[in-house]
């Protein structure tokens, strides 16, 4: 077949945790936040304009919440809250 069927899996992760996990990148939490926000805008525009396959009518992507399929990056709620606080402050 000259065509390949492509499906996308979109992994959703808590925004604050995403920034906290690499808060020293891109010049610090504010810069990293702006970069991640830009990628989120690009991704959402793509997904919103490609919901279904124009030929078959089937869904092209599925959204999965990352927290529902993996363990937390932190050992406790205290560690998670501390990471969030360091980004917000």
Backbone as ProteinMPNN parsed JSONL, in Angstrom:
{"seq_chain_A": "XXXXXXXXXXXXXXXXXXXXXXXXXXXXXXXXXXXXXXXXXXXXXXXXXXXXXXXXXXXXXXXXXXXXXXXXXXXXXXXXXXXXXXXXX", "coords_chain_A": {"N_chain_A": [[0.833, -1.186, 0.0], [0.557, 2.253, -0.788], [0.145, 4.033, 1.233], [0.351, 4.872, 4.701], [-1.144, 4.104, 7.804], [-1.564, 6.385, 10.332], [-1.551, 7.067, 13.741], [-1.963, 9.183, 16.554], [-0.842, 9.554, 19.885], [-1.556, 11.558, 22.481], [0.097, 12.797, 25.159], [-0.797, 14.046, 28.214], [0.384, 16.207, 30.668], [0.641, 17.55, 33.947], [0.882, 21.01, 33.972], [2.398, 22.696, 35.737], [4.067, 20.814, 36.981], [5.48, 19.984, 34.769], [6.996, 22.255, 34.133], [8.421, 22.503, 36.541], [10.001, 20.216, 36.487], [12.15, 20.746, 34.848], [13.201, 23.267, 35.552], [15.453, 24.855, 35.337], [16.083, 25.064, 32.72], [16.15, 26.91, 29.644], [16.755, 29.435, 30.634], [15.564, 29.637, 33.127], [12.586, 29.248, 35.267], [10.551, 30.991, 34.251], [11.291, 31.505, 31.566], [11.352, 28.857, 30.621], [8.7, 28.194, 30.987], [7.47, 29.843, 29.091], [8.442, 28.728, 26.689], [7.36, 26.103, 26.81], [4.65, 26.806, 26.819], [4.425, 27.865, 24.232], [4.887, 25.54, 22.678], [2.628, 24.104, 23.47], [0.563, 25.629, 22.351], [1.094, 25.356, 19.587], [0.803, 22.546, 19.341], [-1.904, 22.225, 20.146], [-3.234, 23.63, 18.125], [-2.609, 22.05, 15.899], [-3.799, 19.576, 16.658], [-6.5, 20.326, 16.92], [-7.109, 20.874, 14.3], [-6.868, 18.476, 13.063], [-8.674, 16.294, 13.764], [-10.098, 14.056, 12.873], [-9.492, 11.451, 10.449], [-9.501, 12.399, 7.149], [-10.145, 10.7, 5.091], [-10.958, 8.142, 6.093], [-12.52, 8.824, 8.275], [-12.025, 8.158, 10.884], [-10.885, 8.669, 14.286], [-7.909, 10.534, 14.757], [-6.223, 10.879, 16.892], [-5.555, 10.216, 20.385], [-6.094, 11.202, 23.694], [-4.143, 10.933, 26.567], [-3.86, 11.005, 30.045], [-0.94, 11.647, 31.635], [-0.383, 11.177, 34.334], [-2.089, 9.126, 34.932], [-0.976, 6.867, 33.867], [1.636, 6.561, 34.667], [4.012, 6.507, 37.412], [4.296, 9.065, 39.901], [6.746, 11.723, 39.671], [7.804, 12.416, 42.018], [8.542, 11.497, 45.402], [6.774, 11.994, 47.414], [3.86, 13.904, 48.421], [4.717, 16.207, 49.58], [7.255, 16.678, 48.371], [6.396, 17.124, 45.747], [4.803, 19.421, 46.095], [6.779, 21.197, 46.984], [8.385, 21.414, 44.689], [6.553, 22.646, 42.98], [6.179, 25.051, 44.395], [8.728, 26.193, 44.153], [8.77, 26.895, 41.495], [6.665, 28.678, 41.244], [7.356, 30.765, 42.949]], "CA_chain_A": [[0.0, 0.0, 0.0], [1.364, 3.476, -0.832], [-0.209, 4.886, 2.37], [0.483, 4.295, 6.032], [-2.106, 4.616, 8.774], [-0.844, 7.017, 11.435], [-2.361, 7.47, 14.889], [-1.199, 9.939, 17.535], [-1.21, 9.495, 21.291], [-1.179, 12.828, 23.098], [0.284, 12.644, 26.595], [-1.064, 15.273, 28.955], [1.071, 16.242, 31.949], [0.379, 18.752, 34.708], [1.729, 22.104, 33.474], [3.354, 23.125, 36.762], [5.065, 19.76, 37.141], [6.32, 19.998, 33.569], [7.957, 23.346, 34.303], [9.265, 22.195, 37.703], [10.926, 19.121, 36.208], [13.338, 21.288, 34.166], [13.045, 24.703, 35.747], [16.69, 25.579, 35.02], [16.223, 25.154, 31.27], [15.631, 28.099, 28.946], [16.98, 30.638, 31.429], [14.811, 29.619, 34.382], [11.189, 28.818, 35.172], [9.732, 31.863, 33.402], [11.642, 31.223, 30.175], [10.918, 27.493, 30.291], [7.246, 28.259, 30.909], [7.11, 30.445, 27.798], [8.735, 27.737, 25.642], [6.347, 25.046, 26.91], [3.378, 27.399, 26.376], [4.469, 27.933, 22.774], [4.676, 24.193, 22.142], [1.239, 23.73, 23.721], [-0.266, 26.321, 21.362], [1.321, 24.681, 18.295], [0.197, 21.22, 19.404], [-3.367, 22.317, 20.172], [-3.694, 24.026, 16.782], [-2.507, 20.863, 15.046], [-4.807, 18.594, 17.051], [-7.835, 20.844, 16.61], [-7.355, 20.85, 12.853], [-6.717, 17.091, 12.595], [-9.392, 15.452, 14.715], [-10.419, 12.778, 12.22], [-8.903, 11.172, 9.147], [-10.429, 12.889, 6.116], [-10.522, 9.6, 4.196], [-11.693, 7.071, 6.789], [-13.426, 9.363, 9.289], [-11.666, 7.68, 12.22], [-10.11, 9.596, 15.105], [-6.469, 10.469, 14.509], [-5.438, 10.945, 18.116], [-6.161, 9.893, 21.667], [-5.476, 11.937, 24.795], [-3.919, 10.163, 27.786], [-3.317, 11.765, 31.158], [0.311, 10.996, 32.018], [-0.454, 10.725, 35.722], [-2.872, 7.897, 35.034], [-0.245, 5.706, 33.348], [2.978, 6.484, 35.24], [4.161, 6.938, 38.798], [4.708, 10.461, 40.067], [8.19, 11.957, 39.685], [8.198, 12.761, 43.378], [8.276, 10.422, 46.352], [5.694, 12.358, 48.325], [3.142, 15.13, 48.076], [5.575, 17.304, 50.04], [8.235, 16.934, 47.304], [5.67, 17.705, 44.615], [4.439, 20.795, 46.463], [8.012, 21.996, 47.027], [8.757, 21.691, 43.299], [5.607, 23.647, 42.49], [6.473, 26.32, 45.06], [9.965, 26.774, 43.607], [8.458, 27.468, 40.191], [5.742, 29.8, 41.405], [8.022, 31.88, 43.655]], "C_chain_A": [[0.877, 1.249, 0.0], [1.103, 4.391, 0.366], [-0.006, 4.138, 3.678], [-0.575, 4.913, 6.939], [-1.327, 5.144, 9.968], [-1.845, 7.427, 12.504], [-1.44, 8.192, 15.862], [-1.746, 9.665, 18.926], [-0.676, 10.765, 21.922], [-1.093, 12.601, 24.597], [0.107, 13.996, 27.267], [-0.396, 15.177, 30.323], [0.743, 17.568, 32.629], [1.385, 19.839, 34.326], [2.796, 22.506, 34.492], [4.442, 22.084, 36.972], [6.006, 19.705, 35.936], [7.39, 21.075, 33.691], [8.929, 23.017, 35.428], [10.308, 21.13, 37.393], [12.208, 19.592, 35.52], [13.374, 22.797, 34.321], [14.311, 25.505, 35.493], [16.923, 25.701, 33.512], [15.693, 26.494, 30.773], [15.722, 29.374, 29.789], [16.187, 30.705, 32.721], [13.351, 29.289, 34.171], [10.326, 29.685, 34.254], [10.008, 31.601, 31.921], [11.164, 29.85, 29.74], [9.401, 27.448, 30.145], [6.792, 28.824, 29.565], [7.338, 29.468, 26.646], [7.668, 26.643, 25.64], [4.989, 25.573, 26.445], [3.313, 27.479, 24.855], [4.229, 26.579, 22.128], [3.231, 23.739, 22.34], [0.294, 24.382, 22.713], [-0.136, 25.645, 19.998], [0.625, 23.324, 18.272], [-1.33, 21.304, 19.382], [-3.928, 22.74, 18.821], [-3.662, 22.841, 15.821], [-3.634, 19.884, 15.369], [-6.218, 19.054, 16.706], [-8.142, 20.827, 15.117], [-7.212, 19.451, 12.249], [-7.391, 16.127, 13.571], [-9.686, 14.075, 14.126], [-9.699, 12.674, 10.881], [-9.904, 11.573, 8.075], [-10.88, 11.793, 5.161], [-11.406, 8.586, 4.911], [-12.703, 7.58, 7.807], [-13.115, 8.902, 10.7], [-10.834, 8.726, 12.957], [-8.616, 9.41, 14.846], [-5.634, 10.451, 15.784], [-6.282, 10.621, 19.338], [-5.399, 10.635, 22.746], [-5.365, 11.032, 26.011], [-3.329, 11.075, 28.845], [-2.101, 11.017, 31.671], [0.263, 10.456, 33.437], [-1.21, 9.412, 35.865], [-2.108, 6.67, 34.551], [1.178, 5.589, 33.881], [2.956, 6.887, 36.699], [4.572, 8.401, 38.82], [6.232, 10.553, 40.052], [8.709, 12.22, 41.094], [7.773, 11.656, 44.33], [7.104, 10.726, 47.284], [5.005, 13.622, 47.822], [3.961, 16.349, 48.498], [6.603, 17.68, 48.981], [7.569, 17.6, 46.101], [5.299, 19.151, 44.899], [5.652, 21.708, 46.506], [8.47, 22.352, 45.606], [7.84, 22.746, 42.706], [5.903, 25.019, 43.075], [7.707, 26.977, 44.486], [9.759, 27.379, 42.221], [7.621, 28.727, 40.34], [6.42, 30.999, 42.05], [9.233, 32.361, 42.916]], "O_chain_A": [[1.864, 1.292, 0.735], [1.766, 5.419, 0.507], [-0.173, 2.921, 3.744], [-0.863, 6.106, 6.847], [-0.517, 4.423, 10.55], [-2.861, 8.056, 12.21], [-0.264, 7.847, 15.979], [-2.956, 9.559, 19.122], [0.529, 11.016, 21.896], [-2.086, 12.254, 25.236], [0.782, 14.967, 26.924], [-0.58, 14.2, 31.048], [0.586, 18.59, 31.962], [2.595, 19.612, 34.356], [3.968, 22.64, 34.141], [5.613, 22.432, 37.124], [7.193, 19.411, 36.081], [8.557, 20.832, 33.386], [10.133, 23.228, 35.287], [11.391, 21.141, 37.979], [13.236, 18.919, 35.597], [13.555, 23.525, 33.345], [14.249, 26.733, 35.438], [17.862, 26.371, 33.082], [14.87, 27.125, 31.435], [14.886, 30.271, 29.677], [16.149, 31.761, 33.353], [12.914, 29.074, 33.041], [9.46, 29.164, 33.551], [9.081, 31.489, 31.12], [10.639, 29.684, 28.639], [8.877, 26.745, 29.281], [5.834, 28.328, 28.973], [6.521, 29.388, 25.728], [7.134, 26.296, 24.587], [4.256, 24.866, 25.752], [2.275, 27.197, 24.256], [3.475, 26.464, 21.162], [2.669, 23.066, 21.476], [-0.669, 23.756, 22.269], [-1.139, 25.39, 19.331], [-0.061, 22.988, 17.307], [-1.979, 20.535, 18.674], [-4.986, 22.26, 18.413], [-4.582, 22.654, 15.024], [-4.338, 19.418, 14.473], [-7.038, 18.257, 16.25], [-9.306, 20.772, 14.719], [-7.416, 19.271, 11.048], [-6.738, 15.248, 14.134], [-9.54, 13.057, 14.802], [-9.346, 13.68, 10.266], [-11.049, 11.12, 8.101], [-11.9, 11.945, 4.488], [-12.467, 8.212, 4.411], [-13.636, 6.863, 8.168], [-13.861, 9.217, 11.627], [-10.169, 9.558, 12.339], [-8.125, 8.288, 14.732], [-4.47, 10.052, 15.76], [-7.509, 10.728, 19.339], [-4.17, 10.687, 22.707], [-6.351, 10.435, 26.445], [-2.4, 11.835, 28.569], [-2.217, 9.868, 32.1], [0.811, 9.389, 33.713], [-0.988, 8.668, 36.82], [-2.54, 5.544, 34.795], [1.865, 4.613, 33.578], [2.013, 7.523, 37.169], [5.135, 8.907, 37.85], [6.925, 9.588, 40.377], [9.918, 12.242, 41.323], [6.779, 10.967, 44.102], [6.516, 9.817, 47.87], [5.496, 14.31, 46.927], [3.906, 17.396, 47.852], [6.811, 18.864, 48.714], [8.121, 18.53, 45.512], [5.463, 20.015, 44.038], [5.568, 22.87, 46.108], [8.896, 23.48, 45.361], [8.301, 23.646, 42.004], [5.885, 26.025, 42.366], [7.741, 28.199, 44.341], [10.498, 28.279, 41.82], [7.842, 29.719, 39.646], [6.089, 32.139, 41.727], [9.905, 33.288, 43.369]]}, "name": "protein", "num_of_chains": 1, "seq": "XXXXXXXXXXXXXXXXXXXXXXXXXXXXXXXXXXXXXXXXXXXXXXXXXXXXXXXXXXXXXXXXXXXXXXXXXXXXXXXXXXXXXXXXX"}
